[in-house]
Amino acid sequence: MGKSEAMKGLEEKIKACKKCPLGELRTNAVPGSGSYDAKIMFVGEAPGYWEDQKGLPFVGRAGKVLDELLESVGLKREEVYITNVVKCRPPNNRDPMEEEIKACSPYLDKQIDIIRPKIIVPLGRYSMAYILNKFGFEAEPISKMHGKILEAGTLFGKVVIMPMYHPAVALYKPQLREELEKDFKKLKEVLESLS
């Protein structure tokens, strides 16, 4: 089975999922979007209001920031893959709960297996904690971890993990936007060194 068929099958499962209460509350599940051959995979935490409305990740204000950051290093949304740890919106955009992450994370694991990215960029602390834990790293506060380059072995070869602040922080802490911009420049360098 090709990547495209595997991902389409997985997306259908996500859209029909009722493994946790969020499945009953959503307007749309948000499996992810972008290239199934992406070298970079961005992993946010959970969909917000606009994502739930449109069934697409990062389409609200934080998504606009993400688009600007991608553009600043010459990347397009269509070239990368963007998803979240939790695929349905938690009520009032609250943080995802442990059991929601537990119920939903096998979908993310499968997406990583299908896409086989060279670089995984967790956006925000919940995503960072999950990804680092999955690959056997100790998570520290994101203020310490962002922009760090970690290497993990997988069944499909080496993967670089580079945690970053969630793009939403740039909306209410403008000084962190600079950190995000620096991290994106570093991401571009890492990508070029792997090509």
Disulfide bonds with the S-S distance in Angstrom:
none
